[in-house]
Amino acid sequence: MKLSYIGAALLALAAASGASATPVVSGLGAGQSFQQYSGTAPVGNGHVNTDNVLWFVDELAVNSLKSWFIFFDPSSSQAISATLVFDSPIVDVIIDRAGLFQSHGVYGVDIDQDGNFNDYQHAARTGLEGVQDGVVWTPGSQTLQLRWTAENPGDHIRVLTGASSLTALNVPEPASWGLAGVALAALVGARLRRRKS
């Protein structure tokens, strides 16, 4: 029974240290914004049609990789530039239709939360549409720069972030230390009670 409290404390510590913060964006043009997408129109087929919004979908974390689906789907041809900073190093950026299609089943989520996994579609030009679209990033860095001119169906990428040997050396957040202290105190307390009895 006492060990279950320790297990719960350790699980809470793992959950606290595994949470990912929303990417921080800068460099957007006047009137442009960065927002989480939760609409009902599927992404990837040009039906979101919202000007001046760079969207993100907070996707799944699988085997220490966290996925973010980033897209720009204006109603007519429009340009956008931005710098995104993630809370973990970038491991990979998927920019083509085939790669996005293959990874939807691994990282994709039920965006509109209707119980149906039908929120991603694959128009012929899903991904980055043309040579005018660029994404600049360095493996292991936390910064990604994009410069897109989106038409129909828009521009789409999946950014995978995760732990690297560099982040494994980072100092834990204060909340993580607090949870570790609670777990350690529970373990010591259980051990002392066992000795007295």
Biotite code that builds the C-alpha atoms (Angstrom):
import biotite.structure as struc

atoms = struc.array([
    struc.Atom([0.000, 0.000, 0.000], chain_id="A", res_id=1, res_name="MET", atom_name="CA", element="C"),
    struc.Atom([2.762, 2.462, 0.933], chain_id="A", res_id=2, res_name="LYS", atom_name="CA", element="C"),
    struc.Atom([4.666, 1.659, -2.221], chain_id="A", res_id=3, res_name="LEU", atom_name="CA", element="C"),
    struc.Atom([1.631, 2.623, -4.318], chain_id="A", res_id=4, res_name="SER", atom_name="CA", element="C"),
    struc.Atom([1.992, 6.208, -3.034], chain_id="A", res_id=5, res_name="TYR", atom_name="CA", element="C"),
    struc.Atom([5.615, 6.188, -4.144], chain_id="A", res_id=6, res_name="ILE", atom_name="CA", element="C"),
    struc.Atom([4.602, 4.831, -7.542], chain_id="A", res_id=7, res_name="GLY", atom_name="CA", element="C"),
    struc.Atom([1.972, 7.547, -7.904], chain_id="A", res_id=8, res_name="ALA", atom_name="CA", element="C"),
    struc.Atom([4.518, 10.225, -7.026], chain_id="A", res_id=9, res_name="ALA", atom_name="CA", element="C"),
    struc.Atom([6.965, 8.855, -9.581], chain_id="A", res_id=10, res_name="LEU", atom_name="CA", element="C"),
    struc.Atom([4.250, 8.762, -12.260], chain_id="A", res_id=11, res_name="LEU", atom_name="CA", element="C"),
    struc.Atom([3.362, 12.381, -11.484], chain_id="A", res_id=12, res_name="ALA", atom_name="CA", element="C"),
    struc.Atom([7.035, 13.306, -11.837], chain_id="A", res_id=13, res_name="LEU", atom_name="CA", element="C"),
    struc.Atom([7.248, 11.587, -15.219], chain_id="A", res_id=14, res_name="ALA", atom_name="CA", element="C"),
    struc.Atom([4.077, 13.325, -16.434], chain_id="A", res_id=15, res_name="ALA", atom_name="CA", element="C"),
    struc.Atom([5.307, 16.742, -15.310], chain_id="A", res_id=16, res_name="ALA", atom_name="CA", element="C"),
    struc.Atom([8.658, 16.366, -17.034], chain_id="A", res_id=17, res_name="SER", atom_name="CA", element="C"),
    struc.Atom([7.087, 15.040, -20.277], chain_id="A", res_id=18, res_name="GLY", atom_name="CA", element="C"),
    struc.Atom([4.713, 17.922, -20.973], chain_id="A", res_id=19, res_name="ALA", atom_name="CA", element="C"),
    struc.Atom([5.486, 20.052, -24.028], chain_id="A", res_id=20, res_name="SER", atom_name="CA", element="C"),
    struc.Atom([4.836, 23.759, -24.253], chain_id="A", res_id=21, res_name="ALA", atom_name="CA", element="C"),
    struc.Atom([3.269, 25.375, -27.298], chain_id="A", res_id=22, res_name="THR", atom_name="CA", element="C"),
    struc.Atom([5.927, 26.641, -29.721], chain_id="A", res_id=23, res_name="PRO", atom_name="CA", element="C"),
    struc.Atom([6.702, 30.351, -29.422], chain_id="A", res_id=24, res_name="VAL", atom_name="CA", element="C"),
    struc.Atom([6.387, 32.279, -32.690], chain_id="A", res_id=25, res_name="VAL", atom_name="CA", element="C"),
    struc.Atom([7.900, 35.573, -33.812], chain_id="A", res_id=26, res_name="SER", atom_name="CA", element="C"),
    struc.Atom([8.352, 37.453, -37.062], chain_id="A", res_id=27, res_name="GLY", atom_name="CA", element="C"),
    struc.Atom([4.771, 37.246, -38.308], chain_id="A", res_id=28, res_name="LEU", atom_name="CA", element="C"),
    struc.Atom([3.511, 40.065, -40.506], chain_id="A", res_id=29, res_name="GLY", atom_name="CA", element="C"),
    struc.Atom([1.027, 42.725, -39.392], chain_id="A", res_id=30, res_name="ALA", atom_name="CA", element="C"),
    struc.Atom([-2.388, 41.179, -38.736], chain_id="A", res_id=31, res_name="GLY", atom_name="CA", element="C"),
    struc.Atom([-1.077, 37.601, -38.814], chain_id="A", res_id=32, res_name="GLN", atom_name="CA", element="C"),
    struc.Atom([-1.371, 35.207, -35.865], chain_id="A", res_id=33, res_name="SER", atom_name="CA", element="C"),
    struc.Atom([-0.359, 31.737, -34.653], chain_id="A", res_id=34, res_name="PHE", atom_name="CA", element="C"),
    struc.Atom([-3.280, 29.671, -33.329], chain_id="A", res_id=35, res_name="GLN", atom_name="CA", element="C"),
    struc.Atom([-4.157, 26.128, -32.326], chain_id="A", res_id=36, res_name="GLN", atom_name="CA", element="C"),
    struc.Atom([-6.479, 24.512, -34.863], chain_id="A", res_id=37, res_name="TYR", atom_name="CA", element="C"),
    struc.Atom([-9.558, 22.737, -33.531], chain_id="A", res_id=38, res_name="SER", atom_name="CA", element="C"),
    struc.Atom([-11.969, 23.274, -36.444], chain_id="A", res_id=39, res_name="GLY", atom_name="CA", element="C"),
    struc.Atom([-14.110, 20.724, -38.227], chain_id="A", res_id=40, res_name="THR", atom_name="CA", element="C"),
    struc.Atom([-12.657, 21.107, -41.731], chain_id="A", res_id=41, res_name="ALA", atom_name="CA", element="C"),
    struc.Atom([-10.017, 18.431, -42.427], chain_id="A", res_id=42, res_name="PRO", atom_name="CA", element="C"),
    struc.Atom([-6.451, 19.684, -42.835], chain_id="A", res_id=43, res_name="VAL", atom_name="CA", element="C"),
    struc.Atom([-4.444, 18.961, -45.962], chain_id="A", res_id=44, res_name="GLY", atom_name="CA", element="C"),
    struc.Atom([-7.109, 19.528, -48.600], chain_id="A", res_id=45, res_name="ASN", atom_name="CA", element="C"),
    struc.Atom([-7.438, 23.323, -48.781], chain_id="A", res_id=46, res_name="GLY", atom_name="CA", element="C"),
    struc.Atom([-10.770, 23.573, -46.934], chain_id="A", res_id=47, res_name="HIS", atom_name="CA", element="C"),
    struc.Atom([-9.679, 25.531, -43.838], chain_id="A", res_id=48, res_name="VAL", atom_name="CA", element="C"),
    struc.Atom([-9.447, 28.740, -45.942], chain_id="A", res_id=49, res_name="ASN", atom_name="CA", element="C"),
    struc.Atom([-8.497, 31.238, -43.231], chain_id="A", res_id=50, res_name="THR", atom_name="CA", element="C"),
    struc.Atom([-6.354, 34.229, -44.128], chain_id="A", res_id=51, res_name="ASP", atom_name="CA", element="C"),
    struc.Atom([-3.478, 35.468, -41.941], chain_id="A", res_id=52, res_name="ASN", atom_name="CA", element="C"),
    struc.Atom([-3.414, 32.499, -39.534], chain_id="A", res_id=53, res_name="VAL", atom_name="CA", element="C"),
    struc.Atom([-0.525, 30.084, -39.139], chain_id="A", res_id=54, res_name="LEU", atom_name="CA", element="C"),
    struc.Atom([-2.149, 27.062, -37.504], chain_id="A", res_id=55, res_name="TRP", atom_name="CA", element="C"),
    struc.Atom([-0.706, 24.331, -35.298], chain_id="A", res_id=56, res_name="PHE", atom_name="CA", element="C"),
    struc.Atom([-2.075, 20.996, -34.090], chain_id="A", res_id=57, res_name="VAL", atom_name="CA", element="C"),
    struc.Atom([-0.677, 19.647, -30.820], chain_id="A", res_id=58, res_name="ASP", atom_name="CA", element="C"),
    struc.Atom([-0.238, 15.999, -31.829], chain_id="A", res_id=59, res_name="GLU", atom_name="CA", element="C"),
    struc.Atom([0.896, 12.844, -30.046], chain_id="A", res_id=60, res_name="LEU", atom_name="CA", element="C"),
    struc.Atom([4.175, 12.077, -28.331], chain_id="A", res_id=61, res_name="ALA", atom_name="CA", element="C"),
    struc.Atom([5.448, 8.632, -29.331], chain_id="A", res_id=62, res_name="VAL", atom_name="CA", element="C"),
    struc.Atom([8.717, 7.010, -28.164], chain_id="A", res_id=63, res_name="ASN", atom_name="CA", element="C"),
    struc.Atom([10.177, 10.283, -26.853], chain_id="A", res_id=64, res_name="SER", atom_name="CA", element="C"),
    struc.Atom([9.225, 12.219, -30.016], chain_id="A", res_id=65, res_name="LEU", atom_name="CA", element="C"),
    struc.Atom([6.607, 14.979, -29.800], chain_id="A", res_id=66, res_name="LYS", atom_name="CA", element="C"),
    struc.Atom([4.743, 15.930, -32.983], chain_id="A", res_id=67, res_name="SER", atom_name="CA", element="C"),
    struc.Atom([3.456, 19.335, -34.075], chain_id="A", res_id=68, res_name="TRP", atom_name="CA", element="C"),
    struc.Atom([1.469, 19.726, -37.314], chain_id="A", res_id=69, res_name="PHE", atom_name="CA", element="C"),
    struc.Atom([1.995, 23.269, -38.660], chain_id="A", res_id=70, res_name="ILE", atom_name="CA", element="C"),
    struc.Atom([0.001, 24.596, -41.615], chain_id="A", res_id=71, res_name="PHE", atom_name="CA", element="C"),
    struc.Atom([-1.077, 27.719, -43.499], chain_id="A", res_id=72, res_name="PHE", atom_name="CA", element="C"),
    struc.Atom([-4.274, 27.503, -45.566], chain_id="A", res_id=73, res_name="ASP", atom_name="CA", element="C"),
    struc.Atom([-5.486, 30.957, -46.705], chain_id="A", res_id=74, res_name="PRO", atom_name="CA", element="C"),
    struc.Atom([-8.536, 31.501, -48.939], chain_id="A", res_id=75, res_name="SER", atom_name="CA", element="C"),
    struc.Atom([-6.330, 32.909, -51.739], chain_id="A", res_id=76, res_name="SER", atom_name="CA", element="C"),
    struc.Atom([-2.618, 33.143, -52.469], chain_id="A", res_id=77, res_name="SER", atom_name="CA", element="C"),
    struc.Atom([-0.870, 34.668, -49.453], chain_id="A", res_id=78, res_name="GLN", atom_name="CA", element="C"),
    struc.Atom([2.664, 34.807, -48.033], chain_id="A", res_id=79, res_name="ALA", atom_name="CA", element="C"),
    struc.Atom([3.770, 34.217, -44.456], chain_id="A", res_id=80, res_name="ILE", atom_name="CA", element="C"),
    struc.Atom([7.135, 34.167, -42.694], chain_id="A", res_id=81, res_name="SER", atom_name="CA", element="C"),
    struc.Atom([7.759, 33.155, -39.096], chain_id="A", res_id=82, res_name="ALA", atom_name="CA", element="C"),
    struc.Atom([10.297, 31.813, -36.637], chain_id="A", res_id=83, res_name="THR", atom_name="CA", element="C"),
    struc.Atom([9.093, 29.051, -34.300], chain_id="A", res_id=84, res_name="LEU", atom_name="CA", element="C"),
    struc.Atom([10.952, 28.068, -31.144], chain_id="A", res_id=85, res_name="VAL", atom_name="CA", element="C"),
    struc.Atom([10.133, 24.688, -29.589], chain_id="A", res_id=86, res_name="PHE", atom_name="CA", element="C"),
    struc.Atom([10.825, 23.599, -26.000], chain_id="A", res_id=87, res_name="ASP", atom_name="CA", element="C"),
    struc.Atom([12.826, 20.551, -27.186], chain_id="A", res_id=88, res_name="SER", atom_name="CA", element="C"),
    struc.Atom([15.348, 20.010, -29.968], chain_id="A", res_id=89, res_name="PRO", atom_name="CA", element="C"),
    struc.Atom([13.992, 19.421, -33.472], chain_id="A", res_id=90, res_name="ILE", atom_name="CA", element="C"),
    struc.Atom([14.662, 15.852, -34.599], chain_id="A", res_id=91, res_name="VAL", atom_name="CA", element="C"),
    struc.Atom([12.945, 15.913, -38.017], chain_id="A", res_id=92, res_name="ASP", atom_name="CA", element="C"),
    struc.Atom([10.672, 18.030, -40.212], chain_id="A", res_id=93, res_name="VAL", atom_name="CA", element="C"),
    struc.Atom([8.389, 16.203, -42.646], chain_id="A", res_id=94, res_name="ILE", atom_name="CA", element="C"),
    struc.Atom([7.549, 18.392, -45.640], chain_id="A", res_id=95, res_name="ILE", atom_name="CA", element="C"),
    struc.Atom([6.276, 16.100, -48.410], chain_id="A", res_id=96, res_name="ASP", atom_name="CA", element="C"),
    struc.Atom([2.900, 14.494, -49.081], chain_id="A", res_id=97, res_name="ARG", atom_name="CA", element="C"),
    struc.Atom([4.151, 10.889, -48.791], chain_id="A", res_id=98, res_name="ALA", atom_name="CA", element="C"),
    struc.Atom([5.910, 11.509, -45.465], chain_id="A", res_id=99, res_name="GLY", atom_name="CA", element="C"),
    struc.Atom([2.899, 13.329, -44.018], chain_id="A", res_id=100, res_name="LEU", atom_name="CA", element="C"),
    struc.Atom([0.547, 10.549, -45.169], chain_id="A", res_id=101, res_name="PHE", atom_name="CA", element="C"),
    struc.Atom([2.732, 7.841, -43.604], chain_id="A", res_id=102, res_name="GLN", atom_name="CA", element="C"),
    struc.Atom([3.118, 9.682, -40.299], chain_id="A", res_id=103, res_name="SER", atom_name="CA", element="C"),
    struc.Atom([-0.554, 10.676, -39.800], chain_id="A", res_id=104, res_name="HIS", atom_name="CA", element="C"),
    struc.Atom([-1.332, 7.236, -38.378], chain_id="A", res_id=105, res_name="GLY", atom_name="CA", element="C"),
    struc.Atom([1.492, 7.493, -35.856], chain_id="A", res_id=106, res_name="VAL", atom_name="CA", element="C"),
    struc.Atom([1.232, 11.105, -34.649], chain_id="A", res_id=107, res_name="TYR", atom_name="CA", element="C"),
    struc.Atom([-2.180, 12.317, -35.831], chain_id="A", res_id=108, res_name="GLY", atom_name="CA", element="C"),
    struc.Atom([-5.031, 13.123, -33.443], chain_id="A", res_id=109, res_name="VAL", atom_name="CA", element="C"),
    struc.Atom([-8.816, 13.486, -33.623], chain_id="A", res_id=110, res_name="ASP", atom_name="CA", element="C"),
    struc.Atom([-8.614, 17.258, -34.126], chain_id="A", res_id=111, res_name="ILE", atom_name="CA", element="C"),
    struc.Atom([-12.328, 18.028, -33.837], chain_id="A", res_id=112, res_name="ASP", atom_name="CA", element="C"),
    struc.Atom([-12.835, 15.378, -31.122], chain_id="A", res_id=113, res_name="GLN", atom_name="CA", element="C"),
    struc.Atom([-15.871, 13.814, -32.791], chain_id="A", res_id=114, res_name="ASP", atom_name="CA", element="C"),
    struc.Atom([-14.634, 10.244, -32.288], chain_id="A", res_id=115, res_name="GLY", atom_name="CA", element="C"),
    struc.Atom([-13.748, 9.776, -35.978], chain_id="A", res_id=116, res_name="ASN", atom_name="CA", element="C"),
    struc.Atom([-10.172, 9.784, -37.226], chain_id="A", res_id=117, res_name="PHE", atom_name="CA", element="C"),
    struc.Atom([-10.904, 11.689, -40.456], chain_id="A", res_id=118, res_name="ASN", atom_name="CA", element="C"),
    struc.Atom([-9.230, 15.035, -39.804], chain_id="A", res_id=119, res_name="ASP", atom_name="CA", element="C"),
    struc.Atom([-6.272, 14.661, -42.210], chain_id="A", res_id=120, res_name="TYR", atom_name="CA", element="C"),
    struc.Atom([-6.607, 14.493, -45.989], chain_id="A", res_id=121, res_name="GLN", atom_name="CA", element="C"),
    struc.Atom([-4.094, 14.376, -48.818], chain_id="A", res_id=122, res_name="HIS", atom_name="CA", element="C"),
    struc.Atom([-4.610, 16.710, -51.759], chain_id="A", res_id=123, res_name="ALA", atom_name="CA", element="C"),
    struc.Atom([-2.122, 16.282, -54.594], chain_id="A", res_id=124, res_name="ALA", atom_name="CA", element="C"),
    struc.Atom([0.050, 19.140, -53.284], chain_id="A", res_id=125, res_name="ARG", atom_name="CA", element="C"),
    struc.Atom([-0.222, 18.580, -49.522], chain_id="A", res_id=126, res_name="THR", atom_name="CA", element="C"),
    struc.Atom([3.086, 19.413, -47.859], chain_id="A", res_id=127, res_name="GLY", atom_name="CA", element="C"),
    struc.Atom([5.060, 22.312, -49.245], chain_id="A", res_id=128, res_name="LEU", atom_name="CA", element="C"),
    struc.Atom([3.547, 23.371, -52.562], chain_id="A", res_id=129, res_name="GLU", atom_name="CA", element="C"),
    struc.Atom([6.484, 24.720, -54.500], chain_id="A", res_id=130, res_name="GLY", atom_name="CA", element="C"),
    struc.Atom([10.028, 26.007, -54.750], chain_id="A", res_id=131, res_name="VAL", atom_name="CA", element="C"),
    struc.Atom([8.997, 29.352, -53.224], chain_id="A", res_id=132, res_name="GLN", atom_name="CA", element="C"),
    struc.Atom([8.253, 27.548, -49.926], chain_id="A", res_id=133, res_name="ASP", atom_name="CA", element="C"),
    struc.Atom([11.133, 27.056, -47.528], chain_id="A", res_id=134, res_name="GLY", atom_name="CA", element="C"),
    struc.Atom([11.817, 25.650, -44.084], chain_id="A", res_id=135, res_name="VAL", atom_name="CA", element="C"),
    struc.Atom([15.185, 26.209, -42.395], chain_id="A", res_id=136, res_name="VAL", atom_name="CA", element="C"),
    struc.Atom([16.224, 24.267, -39.299], chain_id="A", res_id=137, res_name="TRP", atom_name="CA", element="C"),
    struc.Atom([19.245, 22.501, -37.881], chain_id="A", res_id=138, res_name="THR", atom_name="CA", element="C"),
    struc.Atom([18.931, 19.069, -36.232], chain_id="A", res_id=139, res_name="PRO", atom_name="CA", element="C"),
    struc.Atom([19.325, 19.491, -32.477], chain_id="A", res_id=140, res_name="GLY", atom_name="CA", element="C"),
    struc.Atom([18.346, 23.172, -32.487], chain_id="A", res_id=141, res_name="SER", atom_name="CA", element="C"),
    struc.Atom([14.991, 24.352, -31.187], chain_id="A", res_id=142, res_name="GLN", atom_name="CA", element="C"),
    struc.Atom([14.378, 26.969, -33.890], chain_id="A", res_id=143, res_name="THR", atom_name="CA", element="C"),
    struc.Atom([12.608, 26.589, -37.221], chain_id="A", res_id=144, res_name="LEU", atom_name="CA", element="C"),
    struc.Atom([12.147, 29.359, -39.781], chain_id="A", res_id=145, res_name="GLN", atom_name="CA", element="C"),
    struc.Atom([9.528, 29.191, -42.479], chain_id="A", res_id=146, res_name="LEU", atom_name="CA", element="C"),
    struc.Atom([8.786, 31.319, -45.507], chain_id="A", res_id=147, res_name="ARG", atom_name="CA", element="C"),
    struc.Atom([5.720, 30.200, -47.444], chain_id="A", res_id=148, res_name="TRP", atom_name="CA", element="C"),
    struc.Atom([3.522, 31.435, -50.254], chain_id="A", res_id=149, res_name="THR", atom_name="CA", element="C"),
    struc.Atom([0.424, 29.324, -49.898], chain_id="A", res_id=150, res_name="ALA", atom_name="CA", element="C"),
    struc.Atom([-2.195, 28.655, -52.523], chain_id="A", res_id=151, res_name="GLU", atom_name="CA", element="C"),
    struc.Atom([-4.577, 25.708, -52.653], chain_id="A", res_id=152, res_name="ASN", atom_name="CA", element="C"),
    struc.Atom([-4.360, 23.403, -50.597], chain_id="A", res_id=153, res_name="PRO", atom_name="CA", element="C"),
    struc.Atom([-1.933, 25.419, -48.442], chain_id="A", res_id=154, res_name="GLY", atom_name="CA", element="C"),
    struc.Atom([1.412, 24.509, -46.891], chain_id="A", res_id=155, res_name="ASP", atom_name="CA", element="C"),
    struc.Atom([1.805, 21.749, -44.293], chain_id="A", res_id=156, res_name="HIS", atom_name="CA", element="C"),
    struc.Atom([4.664, 20.295, -42.259], chain_id="A", res_id=157, res_name="ILE", atom_name="CA", element="C"),
    struc.Atom([5.060, 17.976, -39.281], chain_id="A", res_id=158, res_name="ARG", atom_name="CA", element="C"),
    struc.Atom([7.767, 18.917, -36.795], chain_id="A", res_id=159, res_name="VAL", atom_name="CA", element="C"),
    struc.Atom([9.106, 16.173, -34.524], chain_id="A", res_id=160, res_name="LEU", atom_name="CA", element="C"),
    struc.Atom([10.871, 17.293, -31.374], chain_id="A", res_id=161, res_name="THR", atom_name="CA", element="C"),
    struc.Atom([12.425, 15.211, -28.642], chain_id="A", res_id=162, res_name="GLY", atom_name="CA", element="C"),
    struc.Atom([15.182, 14.494, -26.221], chain_id="A", res_id=163, res_name="ALA", atom_name="CA", element="C"),
    struc.Atom([18.764, 14.489, -27.361], chain_id="A", res_id=164, res_name="SER", atom_name="CA", element="C"),
    struc.Atom([22.009, 13.888, -25.512], chain_id="A", res_id=165, res_name="SER", atom_name="CA", element="C"),
    struc.Atom([22.188, 17.652, -24.962], chain_id="A", res_id=166, res_name="LEU", atom_name="CA", element="C"),
    struc.Atom([18.748, 17.944, -23.361], chain_id="A", res_id=167, res_name="THR", atom_name="CA", element="C"),
    struc.Atom([19.379, 14.932, -21.156], chain_id="A", res_id=168, res_name="ALA", atom_name="CA", element="C"),
    struc.Atom([21.934, 17.096, -19.327], chain_id="A", res_id=169, res_name="LEU", atom_name="CA", element="C"),
    struc.Atom([19.518, 19.986, -18.735], chain_id="A", res_id=170, res_name="ASN", atom_name="CA", element="C"),
    struc.Atom([18.579, 20.853, -15.167], chain_id="A", res_id=171, res_name="VAL", atom_name="CA", element="C"),
    struc.Atom([14.991, 19.783, -14.337], chain_id="A", res_id=172, res_name="PRO", atom_name="CA", element="C"),
    struc.Atom([12.300, 22.400, -13.737], chain_id="A", res_id=173, res_name="GLU", atom_name="CA", element="C"),
    struc.Atom([11.515, 23.346, -10.104], chain_id="A", res_id=174, res_name="PRO", atom_name="CA", element="C"),
    struc.Atom([8.199, 21.457, -10.254], chain_id="A", res_id=175, res_name="ALA", atom_name="CA", element="C"),
    struc.Atom([10.073, 18.287, -11.224], chain_id="A", res_id=176, res_name="SER", atom_name="CA", element="C"),
    struc.Atom([12.452, 18.713, -8.280], chain_id="A", res_id=177, res_name="TRP", atom_name="CA", element="C"),
    struc.Atom([9.464, 19.175, -5.947], chain_id="A", res_id=178, res_name="GLY", atom_name="CA", element="C"),
    struc.Atom([7.818, 15.971, -7.153], chain_id="A", res_id=179, res_name="LEU", atom_name="CA", element="C"),
    struc.Atom([11.113, 14.097, -6.872], chain_id="A", res_id=180, res_name="ALA", atom_name="CA", element="C"),
    struc.Atom([11.427, 15.374, -3.282], chain_id="A", res_id=181, res_name="GLY", atom_name="CA", element="C"),
    struc.Atom([7.913, 14.130, -2.443], chain_id="A", res_id=182, res_name="VAL", atom_name="CA", element="C"),
    struc.Atom([8.714, 10.704, -3.888], chain_id="A", res_id=183, res_name="ALA", atom_name="CA", element="C"),
    struc.Atom([11.999, 10.517, -1.974], chain_id="A", res_id=184, res_name="LEU", atom_name="CA", element="C"),
    struc.Atom([10.343, 11.598, 1.298], chain_id="A", res_id=185, res_name="ALA", atom_name="CA", element="C"),
    struc.Atom([7.646, 8.940, 0.859], chain_id="A", res_id=186, res_name="ALA", atom_name="CA", element="C"),
    struc.Atom([10.307, 6.287, 0.250], chain_id="A", res_id=187, res_name="LEU", atom_name="CA", element="C"),
    struc.Atom([12.330, 7.335, 3.331], chain_id="A", res_id=188, res_name="VAL", atom_name="CA", element="C"),
    struc.Atom([9.171, 7.478, 5.464], chain_id="A", res_id=189, res_name="GLY", atom_name="CA", element="C"),
    struc.Atom([8.123, 3.985, 4.408], chain_id="A", res_id=190, res_name="ALA", atom_name="CA", element="C"),
    struc.Atom([11.599, 2.658, 5.165], chain_id="A", res_id=191, res_name="ARG", atom_name="CA", element="C"),
    struc.Atom([11.668, 4.262, 8.643], chain_id="A", res_id=192, res_name="LEU", atom_name="CA", element="C"),
    struc.Atom([8.223, 2.870, 9.508], chain_id="A", res_id=193, res_name="ARG", atom_name="CA", element="C"),
    struc.Atom([9.366, -0.589, 8.405], chain_id="A", res_id=194, res_name="ARG", atom_name="CA", element="C"),
    struc.Atom([12.404, -0.398, 10.741], chain_id="A", res_id=195, res_name="ARG", atom_name="CA", element="C"),
    struc.Atom([10.275, 0.600, 13.753], chain_id="A", res_id=196, res_name="LYS", atom_name="CA", element="C"),
    struc.Atom([7.902, -2.306, 13.331], chain_id="A", res_id=197, res_name="SER", atom_name="CA", element="C"),
])
